[in-house]
Amino acid sequence: MKTASRPPFPFTLLWVWLVRILPAWCGIALLIFLMQIAVSSIVHDNANVRTFLAFLDMLPSIVKTALGGDMLRPGHVPALLTIGYQHPFVMFLFMLFAVGAPTGLLTGEVQRGTMELILSRPVTKTQVYICACVLTAGGMFALVLAMFLGTVVAVQLYDFGEPIPLDLFFRIAINAGLLASTFGAFALVCAASFARLYSAVGIAVAFLSVNYFVSITAEWWPRMHFLRRATLFYLVYYSDLYSGWPLRNMGILALILLMAAVAGGIVWHRRDLPL
Amino acid sequence: MKARDQSSMKAVEVKSLTKWYGSARGVEDVTFTIERGEIFGYLGPNGSGKTTTIRCILGLLKSSGGEVRVLGERIIRGRATAHARIGYLPGEFRIWGRARARRSLRILAAMGGRDHAMARRRELAERLELDLNRPVGDLSKGNRQKVAVIYAFQHQPEVLILDEPTAGLDPLMRQVALELIREAAQAGAAVLLSSHDLSEVSAVCGRAGILREGRLVEVAPISQIVQQGQRRLKVWFVDETLLPDMPSADLPDVRIIERQPGMLHVAYHGPSDAVLKWVAQFPVDRISTPQTSLEEAFIQYYRQPGAGRRPGSSGTAEGGRA
C-alpha cells in the first residue's frame, strides 16, 4: 500500500489564528496589567488599605473571602497584592480568554463553515487541534506573565515600605497559568465535542463557574470546608505557594491539563464534524 | 504491495463506499472510478448522497464501509491524504468575510506548504473578471462563487472535486468556468462534477453516475444514459383526421405524450420493432424521433424505480476518457 506523507505543520493557520485572537488578548492583558497597578496604588498606602478593608467589612463576608479572606490585613503587603491576582474581575478576564480562544477557534470555524475549507487543504485534523492548543496554552501563560509584569512595574512605581518577594508572585503567576491553561484545556474538550458555539461556551463557563463558586463557598462556610479539595482552585492554594514551588500540585495540574487536552484531541479526531 | 504504475492508476477509486448517519443512510455501496483527464458527472436529487460521497472522498467524513483512494493513496478521515493535489469547490462556499479575497485565497493556498499560486490566481481572477482586493463579505453571490472557483483551481490540482461549480454565475462566467474545467481535464486532471444543471453536465462530462436514495443506480457514458431513457416517436398520418387508439395490452411500455388528429407522439422503452409495426398499419406521411435530453433521462430515473435502468446494471463501471 502506498503510504501517504504527513503534511507539513500549518504555520499559516497558526499565524492566521494568532492574528485573529491577538486584539482580544492585548485588551485582556492590558486590563489585567492595569489591575495590578491599580491594586498596588491602593495597597502601598496603609491608610488606603484600612479604608479599603473597612469597605470590605461592610460587604457580605463572602466578598472578602473571594479576595483573600483573613490574609487581608494592614501591613501584610504580599497578601494584599494578590488581590490583583484573584479579583473576580481578573478571574473573569482569564475565563474570557480560556473559554473564548479554543471555542472561538475550533467551534467558531466549524459553525462559520470555514473548517471545511481548512480541512480540504493539506492540514490534518490533529494539526488543526494542536494549533488551537498551542494558542490557548500560550495565550494563557502570556496573560499570567502580563499579570506578573504588572506587579513588577508596580513595585518600581510605589514604595511599599518593605521588600516585595517577586519570586513569590512569579510562583503564583506560573501556577495561575497552569490553572488557567487547565481550564483552557477543558474548554478545548468542549470545543472539540460540540457543534454549536453556544453549547461549547456554555458548558465550559459552567464548569469554570461551578469550580470558582464551590471554592469560594468552601473557604467561606466552615461546614463546607470538605469541598475545598473538590475544585481545581485548591491546587493553587495561596498558603502553599508561600513556602516554595508546590511541585506536587503543579504536577497534578499539569497531568489534568494534559489529560484534558488529549481527551479533546481524541474526541476531535474521532468525530465527524458537522460541516 | 507494490507501488502502482502511475499511468494505469485511477485518479479516484471509490469501492463499495457506505456512510450511515446513525440509522439514516447517507450512501450505500457506491462504486465508481475516475481516470486522469476524465470529467465525471455526479448526479442526483437533493439528499441523494452527493455531498456525503464528496466529503468521504476528501476524508472529511469517516465512511461506515468501503474504501476510497485518490491518486493511489487510501483516504483516511482527517489525515489530509493527497490534499495538496486536490482542488475542492464546496456546494456552499463560506470563507472569512472580513478578509480581502486575495488574502483569504493566499492563506488557503499557503496552508500545508508555500503559496506557489500567485500567478495562476491572478490569471484566474482576470479570466473571471474578479477584483481580488475587495473583502469577500462585500461581494455578491456570483462574485463569491468566482472566489470559490479560483480557490479550487489556483494550485493546479491533479484531482478536482466540484460541487455545483457554476451556481450563481452569469451565463458568460459559466462558460469561463466550464472552459476551466475542460482545460484542467485536458491537462490531465480528473474531475468529479456534481451538478443539478444537466445541460452543463452533458456539455462537459464524458460519463456520469446517477444516485438515487444513496445508491448509485447508473454509471455510464452520457450518450448511453440518454439512450437508455425513453425513446420517442412522432408520427404524422396521411389522413389528417385519423386518431388511432393505442392497443395498451399489446404495447404495455408505450406511453402517449401527445395525441391530435393526424399526429401521434409516443414514448416507449425497449426495442422499436413493436411500435413501428403497429404504426405501419396506418398510412404514414412522415415520422421523427425527437432526441431525449439528459434531463428527461434523469427524471425517468426518479419517476419510477428501475425505469431507464440497464438490464443487469450493477451501478458500477470502469472509467473511460471524456
Interface residues (C-beta under 8 A of the other chain):
Chain A: M1 K2 A4 P7 P8 P10 T12 L13 V16 R112 G113 T114 E116 L117 I118 L119 S120 R121 P122 V123 T124 K125 T126 H269 D272 L273 L275
Chain B: M1 A3 R4 R55 L58 G59 L60 L61 K62 G72 E73 R74 R77 G78 R79 A80 T81 A82 H83 A84 I86 Y88 P90 E92 F93 R94 I95 W96 I107 L108 A110 M111 G112 G113 Y151
